[in-house]
Amino acid sequence: MNALPYEPTMTTAHHPLFQRWRWTPLLAAVALGACGSGGADQAPAPPPKPLAPPPGYSLVWADEFTKAGLPDPAKWVYDVGMNKQGWHNKELQYYSRERPENAAVQDGKLVITARLESLSTQPDWGGQRYSSARLITAGKAEWTYGFFEIRAKLPCGKGSWPAIWMLASQGEWPAGGELDIMEQVGSNPSKVFSTVHTTAGSGGNGKGGETQVPDACGAFHNYQMHWTAEQITFGIDGKPHAVYANAKTGKAAWPFDAPQFLILNIAIGGDLGGPVDDAALPIRMEVEHVRVYQPAK
């Protein structure tokens, strides 16, 4: 029995048919600026503004990971609700609870580690050959709108599937909406993508974009999202790569006027993670900080 304040239902957009590059308002503006309409006096579109907390925003929640040991229980919950029956998307990992081998703060960083091991002595073990951790803020902190920044170094290793994302606090998926700030797979580690999932477009019909980060596994980068009532912008190190606008057509396409909570995890294998190179494990995602800004009241 899951004793968590949040028990997952049908969650996750980790879908085998995910289309990794889509036309968005940001991309359209860039393309039109480059091509023009044929007129000699056509002015190019201005470049996207750098992604940063806007003036008037203040820090409302953060974890700087300064205290060594297990993740701060006042801020993080271990999501283990699907271990026995197996996680969505044919994923292969078992998510542990309060186990430093899979999630610990050390040297000023949160380290999530996926390992080749069968935790068969655990009562909720479902036969998995891999262990990992999935940390969520559900029941601890949830937000509607804001600027989110997670500074992380991603794992490398075929079969890895790290993610930094958000889910609705209420309602089933996809009606509640999902915001994937960052996803990456070890089979193509320099490709980083962001996606929005709603009733109007989920799984293979999610909306988002991708960018290349050649040193995603070797260096820390700021994975960012600015969420307002009008649009959601995703970027890395201040550079936007996808925008999802509120078309004001209803909740099927815009359920994003309600709270969501944050998730940090490494999945293994599955429909998107693909075949696993056991020799690559253990693998780690390191997080230097998580910061949330909102307009000052």
C-alpha positions, 0 to 999 in steps of 0.5 A: 500500500502506498503511503504517499500523499500523492498516489499516481494514476495514469501519468507520464508523457514518456511515449514511443511516438513522441515527435521530437520537433514541432512547429511552435510560435517561437519557431515560426517567428524565427523561420519567418524572420529568416525567410521574409516575404520577398520584399526588399524592405522586410525587417527581420524578426527580432531574436527571442528574448533571453529566458530569465526571471522577469522583473518583479519576480522573486524566489518563492521556493528553492533547494540548493542541496547544501545539507548532505544525506537523504533529500530534504523530507520537507521538500521531496517525496519518493514516488514508488506507487507503480513498483509492484505492477511496473511503471508506464511505457514498459519502463524497467526500473524499480524506484526506491524510497529513502535509499542513498544508493539511489538519491542522496545529497553530496558535495552540494548536489542532489545525485539520482543514481540508476543501478543494475541491481534487483531489490528483491527483498523489498515488499513492493518489488515487481521483478525489476533488474534496475533501481533508481529514484523518482522525487516529487514535490506533491503534497509539499509544494505546488505552483500555478505559473512561475519561472522554473530553473533546474541546474543539472548534469545529465547521465549518459548510457544507452537505455537511460531516460532522465526527466525534469517535469511537472504534473497536475496536482488534481485530475487524471492524465492527460486532462490535467496537463503535463509540462516536460521541462527536460527529457533526454535519452542515453542513445542520443544524449546531446538531444534535449527536448521539452513537451506539453501534453494535454487532452488536445495533444498528448503522447505522440501528439504532444507539442514542443521542441528540441535543441542540441546540447553537446555536453549535456552529460559532461557539464551543468546547464540551466533547464528553464521554463517560464509559465504564465497565463498566456504561454509557456516557454522552455529554454536552456541557459537562457536560450528559448527553444519551444513556446506553447501559447494559450489559444484560449480554446478551453481546457482541452488545450490549456489546463494550465491555470491550476497547480502542478508539482515537480518531478525529478527522475531517471527511468530505464529502458521502456518505449522511449529509453530503448535497449539498455547497455548494462555495462554503462550502469551505474549512471547519475543525474546531478542537480545543483539547484532547483529554483522557483520564481513568481511575481511578487505579491 
